[in-house]
Amino acid sequence: MKEDAQKQAHDLVEKLKLKELMAQLRHDAPAIERLGIPSYNWWNEGLHGAARSGTATVFPQAIGLASLFDPEFLFTIAETISIEQRAKYNLYSKEGDRDIYKGLTVWSPNVNIFRDPRWGRGQETFGEDPLLTSVLAVAFIKGLQGEGKVLRTASCVKHLAAHSGPEPIRHSFNAQVSAKDLEETYLPAFKAAVTEADVDAVMGAYSALNGEPCCGSFTLIEKVLRQKWGFTGMYISDCWAIRDFHLNHKVTRTEEESAALALKAGCDLNCGCEYQALEKAYQKKLITREDLKRAARRVFATRFRLGLLDKQTEYDTLGLESLDSEQHAEYAYEAARRSLVLLKNDHLLPLDSRKLSKIAIIGPNADSTRALWGNYHGTSSRYTTILKGLRDHLQDNVQVLYGEGSSLTKERVERLAKEDDRLAEAVFLAKASDVVLLCLGLDESVEGEMHDDGNGGWAGDKKDLRLPLCQQKLLKAVASTGKPVIVLLLSGGALDPQIEAYPNVKALIQGWYPGQAGGRAVADLLFGRYSPSAVLPITFYKASADLPPFTDYSMKGRTYRYVQQDQVLFPFGFGLSYASFSYALEEAKTQEDGSVLVQGRVRNTSSVDSRHVIQLYLAGECPDLPPHPVLAGFASLFLPAGQELTHTFLLKEAQFTAVNQEGQRYAVKGRFHLSFGGSQGDELSQRLGAAPVSHTTFIR
């Protein structure tokens, strides 16, 4: 299929005139009427649902989906997104609407490493671990692209490479990254997307990498992506990134020089308007016709792979019945339930509604639809806020008291009122209740991507990991009542609510941005309709942590593999359950091909049915390996009460390698240590409530 599309593209490109070639390399490609080619807008989003084009199923934000540690279910979610996107394309096209966000080239997933907890766009990623990100990226891409004769949608993985803030300076920033950190941390997920998932496209970052703008980097695009990994697909610039070459990075002087640099380096499609300067670049002999044809062949190959230039495809019948369906809503509901991470439970949860008279639901995120979204979202027809979810669950059996408590970030809710105008209400509601659910955190208006020509907010990065001051006051006021408090955090990354000062804060839940069914999922968790199973795909740091400078891209002191343990609030891989588990690790067996088979047994030792994320960590005796054990395998399993399952991990030969300072991988021999359980097995995880893990060593 791919080879046929490339041949069709080659033949078509030979028929194009010079100006037609140039115009087809922009994201808003015009029609070529003489050849019967319709216009096409390449810019479409599908991070956690078909986005920005009307009604669609809205799943938890990507970081929440990562907390499932479940590539099989993530494949189903991505498949659902692509079905809805294809259905939208069919319906919109029939109405002659070929506008932005209504096409089939989906610019997702974001596989950048979430290396710094302040980064606003970290919510779009699958976390901080290269293996987890790689495995989930492959599943998501395969789900988007499908297994048919043509691609159901075409995935674009982004942003190559080493891109994770700071947001305000991204257009001029030069990330200085060692060869070791690139190979070990920043590039593995992109490599997996290309070599394992056959991703259709790759998008470059705004920033420069070691002095080369990523959208015009011969090193990244030609040497690494095409020569080393064998990528034959399309390279896309981030939106209006090419003008940064002359305006901010100062590697060129004019727009035509910038356009020429990008095209020559292998950037095939320009999101933005800089490729309007290709004609001037051609006139100045900065580019050749062959440069244009090479890019056009890659661009049209994608359209042929999607069947966009064919009369019929196997997906033409997808329509309204495939949008916002009951089945898709059930997937969103299940994803929301399985994304909530229980971080603390001091013998309070699950609640028994028969023992409650009144429950207070307080906080700026308690009845907020925006807090369900996350950035790059669609529009659901069935949002359930936290307040609505609790009301629907409890019906009239328990009285629900609601108060906003505070603004999300401002001193007051009402413009003419005095500061902290909702605190007194929060206090008297809390005093009247048996238990308080305090809904705190952020939303996409204050945490996300910086404002740009291509997006609509002024969010950006977090200044620190504390709650906004108004919410700190709210927490203190509610906790001062002495009533038992459950804190629910809705955010796209790590926050430290600093609850250790309040012993009556009995439970803490990380809810991420949980999507359309967030309120239903939270209610189910609180009242024990299911046992929580999600675990953290990132490290949660203390608010007092001495974080490395945001602009320092060295991995030293970053992520669970390199962090100083005294800086950690909640560890990567940590999450509590209503069930209890025990683990047994059997002897590792080396295979003829150099891979290693490891079997682990897990038993549900409780009377509660529960899903559980099992994790395998590997450590070796080599100075070039990270100082802490690294994730080597994981699975999400459902275990009925009292039952045991055996899971087999296959560790590839490449997992027994280290990367030296020159960025070269080499095989590591000798003694290896494995730990198996429901957490890293570190001291803090077990102190916080994780069960002891099972260990074994072997020689390889």
N, C-alpha and C positions, 0 to 999 in steps of 0.2 A: 504493500500500500504506500509506504513512504517513498520507495524508489519510483513508483508510478507517478506520484504527486510531483516529485522533483523533475521528472521528464516532462510532464505536462506544463510545469512552470517554465522550464527551459524553452519549450516550443512557443509558449505564449509571449514570453519576454522578447523573443526575437521579432515579434510583430509590433512592439511598442515604439512610438516616437520618443524623442529625447525628453520633451516636456512631460509626456505621460509617465515615463520612467521616474522622473523626479517627483511628480505629484503622488505616485503610489507609495512613496517612502515616508509619507506623513501619516499620523494616526487617523486623520480625517480624510482618507483617500477618496477622491472624487470618482464618479462613474466614467467609464470609457464607452460611450454609447455606440461608437462604430463597431466595437467588438462584443457588444451585449454584456459588458461587465458593470454591475451595479455599484453604487458607492458603498463604502464600508467604513465604519468607525471602529478602530481596533481597541479602544479604551473601554474595558469592562471589568467589573470587580465582583469577586465571589469568595471573599475571605471566610465568612461564616454564614453564607446565604447569598442568593442572587441579590446584588446590591444596587441601590440608587436608580431603580427602574420600576418602581411601583410595588405592588403587593407581592410578598414572598415569605417563605418560611425563614425565620430568624433563629439561628442556633447560637449557643454560647460563643463568646469571642474566642479566637484561636487559642489564647493562653489557657482558657477554661477547657477547651477540647483537649489540649495537651495533658491536662491533669487526669484524664481518663487512662492514659498509658495504654491505649487500645487501638492499634492500627486497623484492625478488622472493622470496628464500628466507625472509625474515622473514614474508611473507604466508603461505607454506606452513606455517611453524611455528605461526602464530596460527590458521590453519585447522585444523591438527591439534589444538591445544588446545581449540578450540571443538567439534570433533567428539567429543572425549573428554568434555567437559563436558556436551554434549547427551546422549550415551549414558548418562552417570552419572545425569542427571536422569530419563531414561526408566526406568532400572532401579530407582533409589531410589523414584520415585513409585509404581511398581507394587507396591512393598512398603509403601506408605503412609508412607514416610520423606521428609518435606519440611523437614528440618532445615537449619541454616546450612551453607553451602558446597556445597549440593547442588542449587542452582538454576541459572538461565541468565543472570542479570545479573552480568557479570564486571567487577569493579572494577579494571580494567587498561586501558591502560598508564599508568605514571607518567611524565609528560613534563616534570617539573620540571627545570630546568637544574642540572647538577652543577657549581655555581660554586665550591665550596670543597672541597678534597681531604679535609678532616677529616670531612665529613658521612657518617654511618653508612648513611643510606638512599640515598646516591648510587648504590649498586649496583643499585637498582631502575630507574634512568633509562637513557636512551639517550645520555648524555654531556653535554658542555658546549656544543655548537654548536647554535644555533637551526635552521639548515637541516637538519642531520643528524637532529636530534630530530624535526623536522616531517615529513620524508620517511618516516622509520621509523615514526612514530606513525600516519600515514595508512595505511601498508601493514599494520601490525599490527591496526588497527581494522577495516579492510576484511576481513582474514582472519578475525577473530573473528565479525563480523556476517554474512558470507557474501553471496551474491547470489541467494538464493532468494525465494520468495513471502513467507516470513516470515523474521525474523532467526534465524540458527542460535543465536547468543548475542548479548546486547546489551552493548556495550562502554561503560565509564564511564572517562573520562579524568580524571586527578587530578594534583596538588591545586592548584586555582586560588586564588591565584597567588603567585609569588615565594616559594616554600616550599623551603628547602634548609638547614634547621638554624639554630641549634643545637637538637638534640633535647631536652635537659633543660628548656628554657624555652619550648617550642613552644606551650604552652597559655596563656601570658601574653604572648608576644613580639609586638611591633609592628614589622613590617618596613617601614622607611622607604625608599621606592624612588622615584627620579626618574621623571618622565614619559618621558624619553628611554630609560632602561634598561628600563622596562616594555615600551614599544613595540618596542624593538630586540632585546631579549634574552628577557624573561620570558614574553611573551604569544604570540609567533609560533606555537609548537607547538599551543597551545590553539586558536588561530584556524584553523590547518590542520585540526585534528581536527573542528572544527565545519563549516567551509565546504568542505572537500575530502573528508572521510571520512564526513560525516553521522553523527557519533558520537551514540549514543542519550542519553548522560548525561554530566554533568560533576560532579565532587566538589570541594567547597571545602576549604581548608586549615584547620588548627587556629588558626594565627596570625592576627593582624590585618595589614592592609595600609594603611599611611598612616592609621591610626586607626580603620579599620572592620574588625571581625571578618569574615573571608572568607566564613563561612557565613551572614552577615547583611549583606552589603555590597550596597547599592543600586547603587553604582558598578560593581562587577564583574558582578553578576548581571543587573541591568536595563539599565544604560547600555551596557556593553561586550558582554556575552554575548548579550543578547536584542535590543537595539536596533541596535547597531553590526554584529554578526555574523549576526543573524537566527536565533539558536538557538531552537528550539521544543520541545526535549526537556526532560528532567528534571534538576533540580539536587539534589544529595545532600549532606548534611552529612558531614564526617568523623566518626568514631565517638566520641560523647560530646563533640563540639566545641561544641555549643550551650550546654551548661552553663558553658563558659568565659566566656560573655558576662557572667554575673553573678559567677562565682567568681574569675575571673582578669583578664579585660579590663576589668571594672567599667563596662561601658556600660549595664547594666541592674541591677536590684536583686533580682529574683526569677526563679524558673524560668518562671513564666507570662509574664513580660515578655520573657525570652529567647526562648521559643518563639514569641511573637507577633512579635518583631523578625525572626526567621528566616523565618517564614511570609510576613510582609508583604514582605520583601525578595525573595522568590521561591525560597526553599529548600523544595522540594516533599517530599522524603523525609528523615526523620531516622534516621540510624544512631545508635542509643542509645535512651534512654528519656525524653528531654526533652519529646517531643510528647505524653506522657501528661498534660502540663500544659495542653494545648490546651483542654480542657473548662473549666478555671478561667479561662483567658484569654478564652474566649468569654463566660463569665458576667460577666466584668469589662468586656466590650465592647471588648477590645483587638484582636479579630479579628472578621471577619464570616463568615457562611455562604459568601459568594461567594469569600472568600480560601481557604477549605477546598476548595470545589468546583474552583477553578482548579488547585490543586495535585493534587487527586485525578484530574482529567482527564489531566494529564501522566503521572501514575503508571500509570493504567490503560491509557493509550495504549501504553506499553511492553509491558504484558502482552498486549495485542492484537497488537502488532507481532511478538511472539515466538510467537504462536499458542497461548498458554497457556490461553485461554478458548475455544478451538475444540475440536471433537471430534477432528479429525485434522490433522496437519501432514506436510510432506514429510520430516521428520526423525524420525518416530515409530519407524522400523525400526532406528535406530541402537541397538546393544546391546553385548554382551560382545565381539563380534568387532572392535569399534572401540576397545577399551580395551587399552593396553599391547601393541599389535600389533607384529609384526616390522617392518612398514613404518615405523611411528612410531619404533621404536627405531633404525632406520637414519637417520632424520632427526636424532635426538638425537646420534647418533654423528658424523654429518657436521657438525652445528652445533658440537660440541665440538672437532673437528679444526680447523674454520675459525675458531674463536674464540681460539685460542692465539696470543699475540703474541711473536715472537722479538725480544728487545730487544738482545741482545749475542751474538755468535758469533765467537770468536777462533780460527777454523780448527779447531774441535773437532767441531761437528755438521755433517752427521749422523754418528752413530757406526756403526762397522762391527763387527757382533757376531762376525765371524770373527777379529777381532784382539783380542777381549776374553776373559779367563779369568774374572774376577770383577768385578761391579759392586755398589757399596754404595748402598743406598737408605735415606737417613737423614732424620729430621725428624718433627715432630709432625703434619704433614699427609701423611706418606707413606702411611699406611694408615688415613686418616680418611675415613669416609663423610660426616660432617658437613661437611667442607670441600668436598664436591661440591655441596652444596645451594644455598646462598644463601637469603635469607629469602623468605617467602611461597612455599614449595615444596610439591610433592606428595610421594608416597611411591612410589619406584620398586621394581620387583621384580628389578631387574638392575643394581645399582650395581657399578661397577668402580673400586676405589680405584687410586691411582698404583702401589702395590706390586703389586696383583693384575694390573694392566695390563702391567707389566714382566714379571712371572712368566709370564703367558699368552703374551706375545710371544716371550720367550726360550726357553720350554720348559726343556729340560735342557742347552741348548747353552752357556749362560753361567751361572756360579754367582751367585745373588743373595744378598747379605748385607743384612740389615735391622736397623736400630736406631732407636728412637724419638728418641733424641738429647736431647730436652728436652720439658718440658710446652709447651703452647701459650703460656701466659702466666705460669705459676707457677714458683717457685724450684726445685721438685723434682717428680718424677713420683710417687714413693712417699711416703706421708705421714710415715713414721717415718725416712726416709733423710736423709742430709745434703744440703745444697744442691748443685745440679748433678749429681744422682746418675746421669745417663745420659751425661755427657760422655765419660768414659773409654771406655765401650763404643763411642761414635761414633768416637773417635780410633782404637781398634785395628781397627775395621771399615774405616775409611777407609784406614789404612795397608796393609791386606791386599788392597785393591781396585786395579783399574786405573783406574777413574774413579768419581766420586761424584755421585749425584743427590741434592741437598739440598732437601728439600721444606719450605718455610717459609711464613709468612704468618699469616692469620687464619681465622676462620669466623664463622658467624652468631651465635654465642654472645657474641662480643666486638665485632662490627661490624654495626650494623643499626639497627633502630627502638628507641627507648626503651621501657621497660616501660609498659604502659597496660592499661586494662580489657580491651582487645580484642586483645592479643597476649601472647606467652608468655615473653619474654626480658628481660634487663637489658643489652642490648648497647649501643646508642647510638653516639656519635661516637668518632673516634680523637682522642687527646690531641695526638699529633704524627704524623709520617710515618716514624718509626723502627720497626724490628722490636721486639717485646717483648724486654726485657733478656735473658731466658733464651735466646732465639733468637740474639741478638747474640753471646752467649758461644759458642753452638753453632757458628755460622758461623766465628768466630775459631779455635775448636779444630780444626774439620775442615780449614779452609784452611791451618792451620799444619803439616799433614802434608805439604804440597807436592804432593799428588795433584791431578790436574785435576778441577775441580768445576763442575757445572752447578747453578745455583740456579733452582728453580721456585717462584714466588710464587703462592699462592692467596689472593686477596683481592678485595674488592668495589670497590677504588679504589686510588689511588696510594700506594705505599710506596717508601721509599728504603732498600734493603738495605745501602747504603754498601760496595759491593764493590770500590770503586776502591783500597782498601788491600790487596787480595789479588789479585796478578797471576795466580795460578793458578785464579781463578774465571773460567773461559773462556767461559761462556755464561749467559745470563739469559733466562728465559721468564716472561711474565705469563700465568697460567692462569685468572685470575678465579675464579669458582665454576662449574666446567665441566659440571655436571649428571651424569646417570647414567653416561655413557660417558667420563668424564674420564680414567680410567686408560688406556683403549684409545687415546684420542686422543694422550695424552702419549707413550706408547710408540711410536706410529706416527711422531710428529714426531722423536723422538730417533734413530730408526733409519732415517729417510729414506723411509718408505712414502708420504709426500706432502711437498710443499714448503709451509712456512707462508705464510699470506697475510694474516692479520689485522693491523690497525693500531689504534693507540690512539684511542679516541673522547674522551679527556680528556688534559689535560696532566699529566705526572708531574713533581712539583717536588722539588728537593733538600730533604733533611731540614733543612738550615740556612736554607732560604728564609725571607725576612721576609714572611710571609703577612699580608694585611690582617686586621683584627679579624674574627672569625667572624660577629659580629652586623652588620657593615657590608655592606649589600646593593648598594653601588655596584659597578659592574663594573671600576672602576679597579684595575689590577694583577691582574685575574682572567681566567682562561681564555686560550687562545692569542691571542685577538684584542686583549687589553689587557695581557698579562703583560710584566713586565720580563724580558728574555731571559736575564739572568744567574741567574735563579731556577730555570731549567728543567733538569730531569734528562733527561727524554725528552719530545720535543714531541708535541703532538696530531698525529695522522695518520701517526706513525712506526711502522714495523715492518719487520723484515728478512725475507729469503727465501733459499732455497737456489738460486734462479735469479737471473739478472741481466737488466736491462731497459734499453732506450733509448726516448726519447720525441721526438716531433716535433709541434709545434703549428702548425696551418694558420691562415690569416687568418680573423679573426672577421667575420661578415656580419650586418649589421643588417637585420631583416625589416620589412615594412610595418607590422606591429602593434607595433613597438617592441622585440620580443624580438631576441635575438642568437643566431645559430647558430655553434658553435665545433666544429671537428673536430680530434681528436687521434689520432695514430698511436702505438701502443706495440708494441715488438718484444721478444720473448723472445730475448735474445742468448746464452743458455746452452744446455746439453745436457739441461736438467732441465725436464720439463713442470711448469707451475705456474699456480695461480690468482693473480691480482694485483689489488689495489685501486688504481685510477687516480683521481687527485684533481685538480680544477681550482680555482685560487684567483684571486680578483679583488681589485684595488686601484684606487682612484680618487683624484683630486686634489681633496679636499673636507675641510675641517676637522671636519665632523660625522660622517665615516666613522671606523670603528675605526682605530687607528694601524698595525695589521698587516693583511696581505691576509686575506680571509675565504673560507671554503669556498663555492664557487659550483656545484660539480657533482662527482659521484663515480659510480663503477661498479665492480662486482666481475666480472672477466673471467677466463676460463680460456684460457691460451695454451700450446699445445704448444711444445716446444723448437724454436727457430729461426723460429717463425712470428710474423706481424704482424697486428694488428687495428686497425681504425679505429672510433673511437667518436664519435658526435655528441652534443654537449651543447646543450640548448636553455635559454638563460638568459632568464628572464621579465623583462618590463619592470620589475616591482617590485624586481628585484635591482639595478637601477641607481637606487636611491633612498637617501637618507640621512635620519636622524631628528635633528631639532633638539632643543634643551633643553626645549621645550614639548611634546615628544612628537609632533610633526607630521612626517609623511613628505613628502618632496619629491623631485622628479626631479633627478638629477645629470647634468650634461652635461660634455663635455670629454674628456680623455685617460684611458684605462683601461689597466691593465696586467694581463695574464693569465699565470699560470704553470701548467704541466701536467706531472705526473709521478706518482711513487709516494709523495710526501711534500709538505709545505708548500713545500719548496725552500729553506728557511732554512739558515743556515750550520751550525747544530748538527745538523740532520738529516743533512746531507751528511757532516759530520765523523764521525757515528756509523755511517755506512755506506750511507745512501740514495743512489741514483744521481742525477746532475745532472738538473734539470728543464729543460723547454723553455719559452721565453718569447715573448710577442708583445705589442704595444701596438696600440690602435686608438682612433679618435676617434668619439664618439657624441654 
